[in-house]
């Protein structure tokens, strides 16, 4: 179906008609997680947002190559150029190898995404697996005269880049020229010539575990380099869509643009898309702030801020009820409302089969299919799609009460609207929605707690009996250092 899709471009700050570089193909790169802890609600939002974008572009007939990276090296504390690598720090605290930490949390991230019905990307490159590409990128920028070596580290020369292009700050809206004019030189007190310069390559300190040889030092790539290098490798340059959370606009994505312009002469992509934040009490949810609730805690209800367990589909529906560019503030009341709303839509879909269709309609039924397409084409307006589905659910309920008769064509059309938009595009799983999933999670954690107590008391017979009984039901229990987990 021919659709005129509008996408809000963060760079131009307006909605633009989507036209891919290659007519039938779309290249999309989305910044993935830094894998040093369990995924929380803030990680779920970009994953679900761009999952819907991925699903809808495919639905429109495009062949989409979706690249979402795993950051397993180079992301230092506080998103800065100094401090400890987040993964290396976790490894040091837990006395593990850094890649052991990265693998463990990557596996758990994948498990959480599967429960949220987030489709896997076409390619999921790891930063640590693309060191050579990042070294080549740094060399290109040095060759262009827009970077410098300082004590074995390599920094991007923001001052010189700004003099040549006047582009640094265009994505974030920061006035870099004013910062340049009011900031004094560092007079050799720092490796950087200007405080706004950012690391392309960092020389590793003696105690730094994650290091690779390079022409400049044994070290590791800067955080921003990975996405520029991997995006170009798998999608070419430029590609169509670059996405991520709004908190990445500066410095991460701003620096990506600078790196790409410096190395290739052009920006990395046509459209920049950014989802807004999940907040708690008006403050961004994040690991660095310590105010996060992990997805597993939502699924089990095991967190002091939660009054109950919430199913993965309730979480997904809760996020999609807000436009991706709006903030979403966590509350139990909002999640409970989402749970009830989703249950109402699913019940309406099931009820369509019970409708008698031996009448002519008294009034013309709205074209819900086109209304939903119009909403998706207006910058992926999922809340509007959901409102149309609620209207359709109300119509179905009226029909069941015989106050609004429907024809066979109407019933068939409504079924198709729900299948396409609620299930295929919004990604809701009928069998995993509502209270049942949360109930199962809650019951499983009770069982695992009983088993953990048995193991602590060295009652191995009871522990094994519980494990074997669950295995007989198709449930696998795995014991790890953080306790037991289960999977179907």
C-alpha angles and dihedrals in degrees: 000000000000109000132177100221118195119201125189106235112208089204096058094029092226141085113271132192107256113241116164120219090240111040100232100025132073126195114201127179121189126183108244132200132300098232107222100108144015119296115259135193091279090060091048093060101065090038092055094038095055092037087063090047089050092048094047096047089051090047089055088057102259121140101232127200104197116192119189116173134215113223107213100153141029100030102123127196117288090011088278136130093248132057134049127322107258094228095042090051091052090048092051092049093049096037093238137127111269091237089052089058092046093049094046095052093039089057091049091047090053091049092051092048092051090053089051088051092241108160116234114253121251090248129013108191122188120224091225090057093057104052093125092054090051092049089051090051092051090050091051091054091047090050089053089056094242099113137048138203117239122178092332095313125102122221132191110242101230093176094056092042090053092049090054102039111013086214107113107110096024095117097044097035092236115152099230094173090064091049090050091050096049100039117086123221114269093237095218093304090119138029089247124081090210128022091234094058113109133212121261092173129009126207108232119240115232093261094048108113101194108068140140133190117258137164089265106040145315100285146102138272124268117257095250096052097068098066094045091051098043095042091055093044096054104026104027124233121312106021131178114255132019114187141179144122121314089244088069096060090092128059100352104050094031088056091046090058091049092049093049095046090047094050102035107015094243142070119271098242148007101235129037114200124187130182118213126241136278107233136195113206089346094306123112114260111237146139092243090058094045092226099111133119114209121230091243088056090053091049093049099033089231102142130093091236093055124084094192145356118279124208120237090248091053088055091048093048091046091056094045093051087076125059110257091243092055126083118250117211116207120234134149089233092057092048092048089051089050090050092053093043093052091047089053092053093047092048090051090052091051090046094058089081090059095057118111110229105190095108137078113241116259091216134023111268115233117253095251091173093062093041089056092046090050090053094049091047089055096076095300095298097190094169089060091048089052092049090054090050089052089052089051090048089053089051091051092050090050090050091053088053088051093240093112115032119205134201126230088258091055093049092048091049093050091050089052093049091054093045094049102039108025097038110021102034106024087039100226116162112215095205094051100046133101129017099326097078092048090046091051090049091050093048092047092053090050089052093046091049090054090049091048090053090050091051091048088054089047090243092149094166093062091042092052093043091056092046093048093046091052091047088055087058092051095259118130118207119202123190116217139166090268093049134272125323130191138210137182 
